[in-house]
Amino acid sequence: MCSDRIAQLAGIDLAKAGYLLHYCKGQYFSLNPEKGHLVHRLVYPVPEQSGVGIHITLSADGSVRLGPDTKYVDKIEYTVNENDKGDFYRAAHRYLPSIEPDDLLPDFAGVRPKLQGRGEGFRDYIIRDETDKGLPGLINLIGVESPGLTASPAIAKYVAGLTAEALN
Ligand SMILES: Cc1cc2nc3c(=O)[nH]c(=O)nc-3n(C[C@H](O)[C@H](O)[C@H](O)COP(=O)(O)OP(=O)(O)OC[C@H]3O[C@@H](n4cnc5c(N)ncnc54)[C@H](O)[C@@H]3O)c2cc1C
């Protein structure tokens, strides 16, 4: 269940509050391990409108991944479409010119919870105490997409602060 549905269960009108989530899938392809020696650090291209762009990540096991792309979807599912390999190849070829399309293998996918729909401007995620909506004690966290994982310690501290204030 997504965080907007949790807010709805508490009686919040999602459209009115601007809390409705849109699903945006991100796929990853892995790089042929034989070409792994070409990359030793993260490589980020200039960001695109709805994501940071297909970039290079290094896994703890030393493998190299390309991704994620951005595709708005109506349903949550995690298949990686091999037909999208061309887009990954074109993106990566700009900064890894010696790779071939066959060096890319479908890896995994995730789904981002975005507050902005297709073609809409960027919206930051929501962290909000809902006391003024008549819901004391409810703190909504909605649309926590990237860099939500990196920011999670800071988010936790902030929410702990909101909780402490609510209890006073
Ligand atoms: C493709 C992709 C790439 C990303 N890259 C980055 C990155 O590079 N850096 C970064 O910082 N962040 C990244 N993120 C974002 C990061 O993954 C999220 O911001 C983070 O996971 C949000 O954490 P969360 O705890 O709010 O939600 P989640 O991680 O989604 O956790 C919610 C949990 O609740 C569980 N749950 C749902 N419904 C129920 C229920 N009814 N009962 C019990 N449990 C339930 C789910 O199973 C899940 O385990 C990326 C996300 C995607 C999709």
The ligand as a MOL file (V3000), in Angstrom:
LIG
                    3D

  0  0  0     0  0            999 V3000
M  V30 BEGIN CTAB
M  V30 COUNTS 53 58 0 0 0
M  V30 BEGIN ATOM
M  V30 1 C 14.5380 2.9760 -9.0420 0
M  V30 2 C 14.7880 3.7040 -7.7510 0
M  V30 3 C 16.0430 4.2400 -7.4960 0
M  V30 4 C 16.2940 4.9170 -6.3010 0
M  V30 5 N 17.5500 5.4060 -6.0820 0
M  V30 6 C 17.8080 6.0180 -4.9180 0
M  V30 7 C 19.1200 6.4980 -4.6380 0
M  V30 8 O 20.0410 6.3700 -5.4460 0
M  V30 9 N 19.3300 7.1360 -3.4660 0
M  V30 10 C 18.3420 7.3040 -2.5490 0
M  V30 11 O 18.5960 7.9030 -1.5020 0
M  V30 12 N 17.0950 6.8380 -2.7650 0
M  V30 13 C 16.8100 6.1920 -3.9130 0
M  V30 14 N 15.5430 5.7380 -4.1660 0
M  V30 15 C 14.4660 6.1020 -3.2330 0
M  V30 16 C 14.3980 5.2370 -2.0050 0
M  V30 17 O 14.3000 3.8730 -2.3930 0
M  V30 18 C 13.1430 5.6730 -1.2150 0
M  V30 19 O 13.2040 7.0660 -0.9850 0
M  V30 20 C 13.0400 4.9460 0.1150 0
M  V30 21 O 13.0160 3.5500 -0.0950 0
M  V30 22 C 11.7660 5.3930 0.8260 0
M  V30 23 O 11.7270 4.6920 2.0570 0
M  V30 24 P 10.3490 4.4240 2.7730 0
M  V30 25 O 10.6920 3.6940 4.0390 0
M  V30 26 O 9.5870 5.7120 2.8770 0
M  V30 27 O 9.5050 3.5020 1.7920 0
M  V30 28 P 9.8070 2.0300 1.2970 0
M  V30 29 O 11.2770 1.7780 1.1900 0
M  V30 30 O 8.9480 1.8390 0.0840 0
M  V30 31 O 9.2730 1.1280 2.5040 0
M  V30 32 C 7.9070 0.9320 2.7260 0
M  V30 33 C 7.7640 -0.4620 3.3270 0
M  V30 34 O 6.4260 -0.6440 3.7800 0
M  V30 35 C 6.0000 -1.9290 3.3960 0
M  V30 36 N 4.5240 -1.9210 3.3230 0
M  V30 37 C 3.7500 -1.3400 2.3800 0
M  V30 38 N 2.4430 -1.5430 2.6540 0
M  V30 39 C 2.4090 -2.2560 3.8020 0
M  V30 40 C 1.3560 -2.7480 4.6120 0
M  V30 41 N 0.0730 -2.5280 4.2930 0
M  V30 42 N 1.6790 -3.4340 5.7090 0
M  V30 43 C 2.9890 -3.6340 6.0600 0
M  V30 44 N 4.0260 -3.1820 5.3350 0
M  V30 45 C 3.7410 -2.4840 4.2230 0
M  V30 46 C 6.6540 -2.1790 2.0640 0
M  V30 47 O 6.7200 -3.5590 1.7900 0
M  V30 48 C 8.0340 -1.5710 2.3110 0
M  V30 49 O 8.9440 -2.4940 2.8640 0
M  V30 50 C 15.2610 5.0570 -5.3380 0
M  V30 51 C 14.0080 4.4890 -5.5890 0
M  V30 52 C 13.7730 3.8360 -6.7830 0
M  V30 53 C 12.4170 3.2260 -7.0360 0
M  V30 END ATOM
M  V30 BEGIN BOND
M  V30 1 1 1 2
M  V30 2 1 2 3
M  V30 3 2 2 52
M  V30 4 2 3 4
M  V30 5 1 4 5
M  V30 6 1 4 50
M  V30 7 2 5 6
M  V30 8 1 6 7
M  V30 9 1 6 13
M  V30 10 2 7 8
M  V30 11 1 7 9
M  V30 12 1 9 10
M  V30 13 2 10 11
M  V30 14 1 10 12
M  V30 15 2 12 13
M  V30 16 1 13 14
M  V30 17 1 14 15
M  V30 18 1 14 50
M  V30 19 1 15 16
M  V30 20 1 16 17
M  V30 21 1 16 18
M  V30 22 1 18 19
M  V30 23 1 18 20
M  V30 24 1 20 21
M  V30 25 1 20 22
M  V30 26 1 22 23
M  V30 27 1 23 24
M  V30 28 2 24 25
M  V30 29 1 24 26
M  V30 30 1 24 27
M  V30 31 1 27 28
M  V30 32 2 28 29
M  V30 33 1 28 30
M  V30 34 1 28 31
M  V30 35 1 31 32
M  V30 36 1 32 33
M  V30 37 1 33 34
M  V30 38 1 33 48
M  V30 39 1 34 35
M  V30 40 1 35 36
M  V30 41 1 35 46
M  V30 42 1 36 37
M  V30 43 1 36 45
M  V30 44 2 37 38
M  V30 45 1 38 39
M  V30 46 1 39 40
M  V30 47 2 39 45
M  V30 48 1 40 41
M  V30 49 2 40 42
M  V30 50 1 42 43
M  V30 51 2 43 44
M  V30 52 1 44 45
M  V30 53 1 46 47
M  V30 54 1 46 48
M  V30 55 1 48 49
M  V30 56 2 50 51
M  V30 57 1 51 52
M  V30 58 1 52 53
M  V30 END BOND
M  V30 END CTAB
M  END
